[in-house]
């Protein structure tokens, strides 16, 4: 009898674990994501490199398959650019000016607000395969694609507004949310499409990387700054 009870207990334990694992695997996607981004642009083609720091937010409108995405960031040239581009001396024969990393004006600091409204959310494998790879590798959870409106210091960014016609051209943007085995939603990468000359003109072709700091849905709010060990959301 004791042997039968022992085997029964083991079977129940295995079934309980399987149900719990399945529930975690099929846990609903959170409604809201937010985080920070820190990255550099390429050095060539856009007067770079530019150093970028900011925060981002993503709200999924699940029933509609749409989402709103926004970014606020600062952007400036890093030390490397300042040292590689000394100021030009305009009154010879005075000695050539030496670049100084302590001159904030040489960095061309500025801000950007980026918004994307009613963008399309997709988990189609073909779309997921377009996301940039990570190292160590991550799994793409879903992709958001839409048109981004961008400001520069609070006004329509010069690179998306025609100097002759004044017409504003929005930039097609892809946002990939990815994760791993311990943190389901850990990474964010946004990339401007090849057919978006406005965005590419300033940000370049490389993906801009960020981290998921917080997720939220109707039943659970998870802040990775106050990690409780539950990474399922």
C-alpha positions as CSV (number, residue, x, y, z in Angstrom):
1,X,0.0,0.0,0.0
2,X,2.8,2.4,0.9
3,X,4.4,1.6,-2.5
4,X,1.2,2.4,-4.4
5,X,0.9,5.7,-2.5
6,X,4.4,6.6,-3.3
7,X,3.9,6.0,-7.0
8,X,0.6,7.9,-6.9
9,X,2.3,10.9,-5.3
10,X,5.0,10.9,-7.9
11,X,2.5,10.8,-10.7
12,X,0.5,13.7,-9.2
13,X,3.7,15.7,-8.8
14,X,4.7,15.2,-12.4
15,X,1.2,16.2,-13.7
16,X,1.2,19.3,-11.5
17,X,4.6,20.4,-12.9
18,X,3.5,19.8,-16.4
19,X,0.3,21.9,-15.9
20,X,2.3,24.7,-14.3
21,X,4.9,24.7,-17.1
22,X,2.2,24.8,-19.7
23,X,0.5,27.6,-18.0
24,X,3.7,29.6,-18.0
25,X,4.5,28.8,-21.6
26,X,1.0,30.1,-22.6
27,X,0.9,33.0,-20.3
28,X,-0.9,36.0,-21.9
29,X,1.2,38.7,-23.4
30,X,1.3,41.8,-21.1
31,X,-0.5,44.9,-22.3
32,X,2.2,47.4,-21.5
33,X,6.0,47.4,-21.8
34,X,8.5,50.1,-20.9
35,X,12.3,50.4,-20.6
36,X,15.4,52.3,-21.4
37,X,17.7,52.4,-24.4
38,X,21.4,53.1,-24.7
39,X,23.3,52.8,-27.9
40,X,25.4,54.3,-30.7
41,X,24.7,55.0,-34.3
42,X,27.2,54.0,-37.1
43,X,30.1,56.3,-37.6
44,X,29.7,56.7,-41.4
45,X,27.0,58.1,-43.5
46,X,25.1,60.1,-40.9
47,X,27.9,62.3,-39.4
48,X,28.3,59.8,-36.5
49,X,28.7,58.2,-34.3
50,X,25.9,59.6,-32.2
51,X,25.4,58.5,-28.6
52,X,21.8,57.8,-27.6
53,X,20.1,57.5,-24.2
54,X,16.4,57.4,-23.5
55,X,13.2,55.7,-22.4
56,X,10.6,53.9,-24.4
57,X,7.0,52.7,-23.9
58,X,4.8,50.2,-25.8
59,X,1.1,49.7,-25.3
60,X,-0.6,46.8,-27.0
61,X,-4.3,47.1,-28.1
62,X,-4.8,43.4,-28.1
63,X,-8.3,43.2,-29.7
64,X,-7.3,45.3,-32.6
65,X,-3.8,43.9,-33.3
66,X,-2.5,47.4,-33.0
67,X,0.0,49.2,-30.7
68,X,1.3,52.6,-29.7
69,X,5.0,53.1,-29.3
70,X,7.0,56.1,-28.1
71,X,10.6,57.0,-27.3
72,X,12.1,60.1,-25.7
73,X,15.9,60.3,-26.0
74,X,18.9,62.5,-25.9
75,X,21.5,62.4,-28.6
76,X,25.0,63.8,-28.9
77,X,28.5,63.1,-30.2
78,X,30.7,60.9,-27.9
79,X,34.3,61.6,-27.0
80,X,35.5,59.6,-30.0
81,X,33.8,62.0,-32.4
82,X,35.1,65.1,-30.6
83,X,38.7,63.9,-30.7
84,X,38.4,62.8,-34.3
85,X,36.9,66.1,-35.5
86,X,38.9,69.0,-34.1
87,X,37.4,72.5,-34.7
88,X,38.8,74.3,-37.8
89,X,41.0,77.3,-37.1
90,X,39.6,80.3,-39.1
91,X,42.3,82.9,-38.4
92,X,45.8,81.6,-39.3
93,X,48.6,81.6,-38.5
94,X,47.3,80.9,-35.0
95,X,48.0,77.3,-33.9
96,X,45.4,74.7,-34.7
97,X,42.8,74.3,-32.0
98,X,43.0,71.2,-29.9
99,X,39.7,69.3,-29.5
100,X,38.4,69.3,-25.9
101,X,35.9,66.8,-24.6
102,X,34.9,69.4,-22.0
103,X,33.3,71.7,-24.7
104,X,29.6,70.6,-24.7
105,X,28.9,72.6,-27.9
106,X,31.2,70.3,-29.9
107,X,28.9,67.4,-29.1
108,X,25.8,69.0,-30.7
109,X,23.4,67.8,-28.0
110,X,19.7,67.6,-28.8
111,X,16.6,65.6,-28.1
112,X,14.1,63.5,-30.0
113,X,10.5,62.5,-29.3
114,X,9.4,59.6,-31.4
115,X,5.8,58.4,-31.6
116,X,4.1,55.6,-33.6
117,X,0.3,55.3,-33.3
118,X,-1.8,52.3,-34.3
119,X,1.2,50.3,-35.5
120,X,0.7,46.7,-36.6
121,X,1.6,43.9,-34.2
122,X,2.7,40.6,-35.7
123,X,3.9,37.2,-34.5
124,X,4.1,35.8,-38.1
125,X,7.4,33.7,-38.3
126,X,8.2,35.5,-41.6
127,X,8.0,38.9,-39.9
128,X,9.8,37.7,-36.8
129,X,12.7,36.5,-38.9
130,X,13.4,40.1,-40.0
131,X,14.5,41.1,-36.5
132,X,18.2,41.6,-35.8
133,X,20.0,38.8,-33.9
134,X,21.2,39.2,-30.3
135,X,24.3,37.7,-28.7
136,X,23.7,35.7,-26.5
137,X,20.7,34.7,-28.7
138,X,17.1,35.6,-27.8
139,X,13.7,34.5,-29.1
140,X,11.6,37.0,-30.9
141,X,8.2,37.3,-29.1
142,X,6.5,39.8,-31.4
143,X,7.1,42.6,-33.9
144,X,5.5,46.1,-34.1
145,X,5.7,47.9,-37.4
146,X,4.4,51.3,-38.3
147,X,5.1,55.0,-39.3
148,X,7.1,57.0,-36.8
149,X,6.8,60.8,-36.3
150,X,10.0,62.3,-34.9
151,X,10.8,65.7,-33.4
152,X,14.1,67.4,-32.9
153,X,14.3,69.6,-29.8
154,X,10.5,69.7,-29.8
155,X,9.9,70.7,-33.4
156,X,9.3,68.4,-36.5
157,X,12.8,67.0,-37.1
158,X,14.5,68.7,-40.1
159,X,15.5,65.4,-41.7
160,X,11.8,64.4,-42.1
161,X,10.6,67.8,-43.4
162,X,11.2,68.9,-46.9
163,X,13.1,72.3,-47.0
164,X,11.3,73.2,-50.2
165,X,7.7,72.0,-49.8
166,X,7.5,71.7,-46.0
167,X,6.0,68.2,-46.4
168,X,6.7,65.9,-43.5
169,X,7.6,62.3,-44.4
170,X,7.2,59.8,-41.6
171,X,9.6,56.9,-41.2
172,X,8.8,53.2,-41.3
173,X,10.0,51.7,-38.1
174,X,10.3,48.1,-36.9
175,X,10.3,47.3,-33.1
176,X,11.2,43.8,-32.0
177,X,10.5,42.5,-28.5
178,X,12.6,39.5,-27.6
179,X,13.6,37.4,-24.6
180,X,15.2,34.3,-23.2
181,X,14.5,31.3,-21.0
182,X,14.7,33.2,-17.7
183,X,13.1,36.6,-18.7
184,X,10.4,36.2,-21.3
185,X,10.5,39.8,-22.4
186,X,14.0,41.2,-22.0
187,X,15.1,43.1,-25.1
188,X,13.9,45.8,-27.4
189,X,15.4,46.7,-30.8
190,X,14.1,49.3,-33.2
191,X,15.3,49.6,-36.8
192,X,14.4,52.1,-39.5
193,X,13.4,50.4,-42.8
194,X,15.5,50.7,-45.9
195,X,12.7,52.6,-47.6
196,X,12.6,55.3,-44.9
197,X,15.2,57.9,-46.0
198,X,14.1,60.4,-43.4
199,X,14.9,58.2,-40.4
200,X,18.0,56.6,-42.0
201,X,19.4,60.0,-42.7
202,X,19.9,60.7,-39.0
203,X,19.7,57.4,-37.2
204,X,21.3,55.1,-39.8
205,X,20.6,51.5,-40.7
206,X,21.8,49.8,-37.5
207,X,19.2,48.6,-34.9
208,X,18.9,50.7,-31.7
209,X,18.9,48.5,-28.6
210,X,17.1,48.8,-25.3
211,X,16.1,46.7,-22.3
212,X,12.6,45.9,-21.0
213,X,12.4,47.3,-17.5
214,X,8.8,46.8,-16.7
215,X,5.7,44.9,-18.0
216,X,2.1,45.3,-17.0
217,X,-1.2,43.6,-17.6
218,X,-4.6,43.6,-15.8
219,X,-3.5,40.9,-13.4
220,X,0.2,41.5,-12.9
221,X,2.7,44.3,-12.7
222,X,6.4,43.4,-12.9
223,X,9.3,45.8,-12.4
224,X,12.7,44.3,-13.1
225,X,14.3,47.0,-10.9
226,X,12.5,45.3,-8.0
227,X,12.9,41.7,-9.2
228,X,11.0,39.1,-7.2
229,X,12.3,36.2,-9.1
230,X,9.2,35.8,-11.3
231,X,10.3,36.4,-14.9
232,X,7.3,35.0,-16.6
233,X,5.8,38.5,-17.3
